[in-house]
């Protein structure tokens, strides 16, 4: 297993596949890519998972020394967990957060366990395609105008962009 450069499409596909493999509530039918992590698309089940790339920056010093062989990106991703259930009364959110099967705290913990595992990195075949394992950075809890709740988990995703 070697650590090598990666293409964003391969990295994010690997992350999505990891969620589907490791998070019991996450399936192909309720996990999607979106540039807007708050976009809720029609999906199967009571919860949905949006995998969104976040903006990044290139390390100038690395590029100065290595050119296109060293297009090192300090990037990120957001996994937004959307609940389409309305289990609580207006302005109350205990069930949304704490339900023992579909509560956002539980689901966020499962996503963290899958993606923040220091023994796992996005893979392409037998190669690791990020510089580091995914690093949890922050989270945001959101309730939209339709009273649907979501939990956004933000991760650092650093990689050497393969442009070959």
N, C-alpha and C positions, 0 to 999 in steps of 0.2 A: 504494500500500500504506500503510494507516494503522494506527497502534497504537491500540487501543480496549479497552473493557471486555470481559470474557469470562465465560462460564458454565463452572463446573467440568466439566460433562459434555462440553462442546465441547473444552476444553483437554486433558482426558485422552484423548478419542477421537483428537485430533490427534497426541498423543504415541504412542499405540498404532499409528496408521497410519504414522507416521514410522519406528517400529521395523520394521514389516512391509516397508516400502519400502526401507530402508537396510541392514538386517542380514540377510545371506543365509540364516541358519539360522532366522529368525523368520518364521512364516507365520500365517495366520488360525487354523489348527488347533492351534497350540501357543503362542498368546499370549492371555492372558485378564486381565480385571479381577478384583481381589480386595482386600478390606479387610485380609486377612492375607497379606503377601507370602510367607510360608512355606507357605501352602496349595498343595499340588500336586494339580491336578485331572487327570483322564484327558485325555491329549492325544496328538497324533500326533508322531512323531519321538523323538529321543534326548534332546532338551533342551526346556525350556519356559520361557516368559517371563511372569511375573506383573507387572502394572502396578498399583501400589497408591498411592492418595492418602495423604499423610502429614498430620498435624495442622498447623494454621497459627494465626496470630494476626492480629488486625486492628490497623492503625496508628491509635491513638486520635486523634492530632493531625490526621491527614488527615480523619477522620470529623467532628471538631469543626468543621473549616472547610468541608467539602463535603457532609456528610450522606450520603444514599444514592448520590449521584453519585461519592463518594470512599470506597467500601468497599474499601480497599486491604488485601490479604491478603499476609502473608509466609508462604507455604505451602511445600509440598514434595511430592515423590513418590519412590517407591521402585520400582526395576525389579529384580526378583529373577530370576536365571537359575538354573534348576534342571536338574541333570543326573540322568537316571534310569539312567545307565550305571554299572556297577560294574566298572571296568577294573583296579583295584588289589587287592592283597592287603589283608587286614584291617590297619588302622592305617597304611596307606601310601596316599599320595594324589598321587603324581607324575603319573600319567596323568590323573587328574581335573583337575589344575591345568594340565598342560603339553601334553596331547594336541594334535597339530598340526591337528586338524579340529574337535574338540568340547571342548577344554580350557577351563576357566573363565577363565583369564587372557586367552585369545584372544577368547572371546565377550564378556567384560567390555570389552575394548578396542573391539570393534565397536559395542557399545551406547554407549560414551563418544563414539566418533567420530560416531555418529548424533545423539545428544541434546546433547552439549556443544559443538556447532558454533556459534560466536558469530554466524554468518551465518544461523542458523535460529531461529525461534520458533514455538510452536504457532500455527496459523492457522485461521481460519474464513473461507472464501472467499479474498479478497485482503487480509484484515485480520489483523494480529498481535494476539493476544488475551491476551498476558501483558505485564507491564511490562518484562521483561528476557528475554533468552535464558535457557534453563535453565542453572543454575550447579551444577557438581558440588560436593557438600558432604562426603561420606564414603562408605565402603564397609564391608561386613561379610561375612565368609566364615563359612558355617554348614555343619555336617554333622549331620543329624538322627539319631534313634534307628534309622532304617532304613538308615543308612550312605549316604544320598543327600546329595550335596553341592550347595550353592547359593552364589551370589555376589550379594549385595545392593548395588546402587548407589543412593545417596541423592542427590537433587538438590533445590536450592532452586527453587521455582516461585512467583514473585511476580506477582500480578495484581489488577486492579480488578474485583470481583465484580459482574457485571451482574444486577441483580434486577428489571429491567423486565419 
